[in-house]
Amino acid sequence: MTSETKHADTVRERFTATVDKFNAFAGTKRGAEADHLAECVTAGLLDTSALLAVDVACGPGTLTFPLAARVGRVIGIDITPAMIESARGKAARKGLQNVEFILGDARSLPFNDGAAGIVSCGFSVHHMLEPAKAVSEMARILNPGGRLAIMDLVLIDSPNPAANNAIERVRDPSHTTKQTGAQFRALYAAAGLRVLTEEVSERRYDFDEWMQSAGSAPGDPCYVKTRRMMEDTIPDDAAGFHPSYSATTGALEFVSTILLLVGEKTK
């Protein structure tokens, strides 16, 4: 078994086990970000009614549905069957006719060259062993002038990136490595994409909610270890999470840094 196959199995296992919890977290915490991505990637396009958009690593459809309101057709693709079933159920309840969800791998997308006008990928590159290969695949299926929008966790001014990633991996073994903004820009350039939009934002999260979305509750060994590692960084913020205790509730909180990068295929 190759390392890529083994990691793909880990991703499927993790997101199958946490499909309901992750679905609830994404629905309440990432809806506004998904809407914003859809607005940014379609901004300035004269006619999107005939466009095909492909949402890679779509999960429960967090990014897919906002795109469906703006383009002719959207196909969400994910490696985890449980996520695909969850997304299909949502689409059926919404009565959407221009959305389809299929199983597939970001490393080898089942689309012809130039098939899509828009490709999106939300909060998933940090789960990939080969981000360059995945970004190259996303660019391959874009037509000339098509756009790729990636939104993901990034490292910004972290004194100890290894500590940041170590905390993420203890919480979720399917996490690989967060990229920096410069690394994402290099991935786009190597794939023949010209950056149109780059935005960095911060989101404050409740530690317990964050752990719950990964299937871990207070008292679980994973919870205990992750919390200890996070709290150990409070004095010097070594991992760049800016952890602190809420002045009102006393709960442990931290900050995630998020990058939105929209690029255009140049040829």
N, C-alpha and C positions, 0 to 999 in steps of 0.2 A: 504493500500500500504506500503510495507516495505521500509526501507531507501535505500536498494540496488536497488530496482525497481525504486524508485523515482530518484536516482542518474543516473541510466542507461537512464532514460528518458531525464535527463538534458544533458547528453553526446550526445545523439542522436539529440536533439534540437540544441545544439550549433554547432555540426559539419555538420548538415544539412544546417543550415543558413550560414555557412562560407565555404562550400565545395570548391568553386572556389578560394576564397582568400587563404585558407589553402593549397590547391593544388599548387598554384603558389609559395607560401612561401616555402613549403617543396621541391618543384622541384628545386628552385634556391639556397636554403640555406643548404639543407641536402643531396644532391646527393653524395658529396665526403665522407661524414660520412657513408652513406648507403653502398657505395662500400667498404669502409674500414671494416665495420662490416662483409660483405660477405667474404672478404679475410681472416679475422681473424678466423671466425667460421669454415671455411673449411681448414685452414692451417694444413698441415701434414696428411690429410686424403688421403689414397692411391687411392680410387676409389669413386667418388661422383656421378657417372653417374646413379646409381640405387637408390640413396637416395631420400626420400620424405622429403621436408622441409615444415614446417608450420609457416607462418608469422602471429602472433597474434596481433590483433588491427592494422591491416595492413593499414588502411586509404586508400589513393589513390595509394598504392603500392610502396611507397618510398623504402622500404627494399626488397619487394617481387621481383622486377625485377632484381636487381643485383644478388640475390640468384638464379634466374631462369637461369642465364648464367653459373652457376657453379654446379647445381645438376640436377637430372633426372626430378623431378617434384616438383612444389611448389603450396601450397594452402594458399591463403590469407584469413583471417577470420576477420570480423569486425562487430560491433554492429549497425552501421549506414548504412542504405540502400543506401543513397546518395553517400557515400564513395565507397561502393561496385560497384555501377554503374559507377562511375568515373574510378575506377581501371579496370573494365572490358572493358571500352571504350579504355583505354590506351593499354591494352593487345591486343585488336583487331587491333588497329592501328599499333602496333609493329609486328603483325603477329605471336605472340608467341603461340605455341601449348602445352607447358608444364606448363601452369599457369592456375589456377582456383581460383575464388573468391566466397566465401560463407558468408552468414549471420551467426553470432554466438557470444557467450558471453565467455570471457576469464575465467569466473568462472566455466563454464561447457562446455569444449571443446568436440565437436562431433566426437571424434576419440577414437579408442581402445587403451588400454595400450600398450606402446611400438611401436606405429604405425610409428613414425617419427625418422629420423636420425638426424635432425636439427630442432630446434624451435628458432624463433627470435621474438623480441618484441621491437619496437622502439618508444621512447618518449611517452609512454602510461601508465606506472605504476603510474605516478603522477596524473592520472585521475581515479585511482582505489580505491574504499573504502576498499577492502580487498586484499592488495598486496600478503600476504602470501598464500591465497587461490589460487590466479592466478598463482603464481610461482609454487606452488605444482601441479596444473593442467598441466602446461607446462612441468614439469618434468615427470609427469605420462605418457604422451603420447610419451616420448622419449624411444628408446630402450637402453639397457645397452651399455654404451660407446657413446651414442648420446650426442649432445651438445646443450646447451641453450645459446643464445647470447641476452643480454638485453643492450640497449643503452637508457639512460634516463638522465633527469636533476637531479642533486644532490645538496645537501648542503655540502659545504666545508668551514670550518672555518668561518661560519656566526655568528657574535656576537649575532644576534637576529633572529633565525630561524622563529619565529612567524611572524616577520615583512616581511620576504622574502615570506612566504606562503600567507600572507594577500594580498600583492601586486599581486601575481599570481591569487588569487581567485577573486579579484575585476576585473581584466582584463578578467578572464574566470571562471565563476562559476562551470564549470565541473572539475576544478583543485581540488585535494584533499590535498595531502601532499607530498613534496619531501622527499625521503629517504636520509640517509647518506650512504657513502661507506660501513661503518661497518654494517649498517642495511641490505644493499643488500647482503653482504657476509653472514650474519646470515640467510637470506631467502634462499640462495643457500644451505647452510649447512643443514638446516632443511628439504629441499626437496631432500637431498641425492646427491648433486652436488659438485664436486671438482673443485675449481677455476683454470682455465688454463691461462687466460689472464685478466688483470685488467689495464685499462688505464683511466686517467683523463685528460681532455683537457678543454680549455676555448674558447668560441666563443663570439666575440663582435658583438652586434646587434644595429641597428638603432631603436630607440624607436618607431618612427612613423610606420616603416615597421612591427614591432612586433605587434603593436596595430591593424594595418590594417589586419593582418592575422587572428585576432580574431574578425573581423567585426566592428571595432571601428575607427572612423575618428576624426581628431582634432575638438574640439567643442562638441563632444558627451559627455554626462555626465560621461559615463564609462571612456572615454579617459581623461577627465579633472581630475577625481578623481585618476586614476592610475598614471598619470603624477605627480600630486601633492605629492602622497605618495612616488614615486620614488625620486623626487627632494628633499624631506624632509630628505632623508637618505644620501645625498651627503656629508655633513660635517663630519660624523663619519662612513659612509659606514655600518650602522647598519645592513642592510639586506644582505650584502655581494654581492651586484650586481655591485660594483665598478662603479657607475654611474658618468658620466662626460659630458662636452660639447665638441664637436669636435673642434679642433683648426683651422680646415680649413672651416667647414660649420656652426659651432655653434649649430649643431643638438645635441639633447640629445642622448647619447649612454650608453650602459650598457653591462655587461658580464654575460653570463650563463655558469655554470660549468656542464660538461657532463661526465658521466661515461659509459665506455664500459666494460661489464663483460661477459666473456665466461666461462661456466662451463661444466663439463663432468659428465654424470650420472654414478655413480660408480657401481650400481648393479640393 
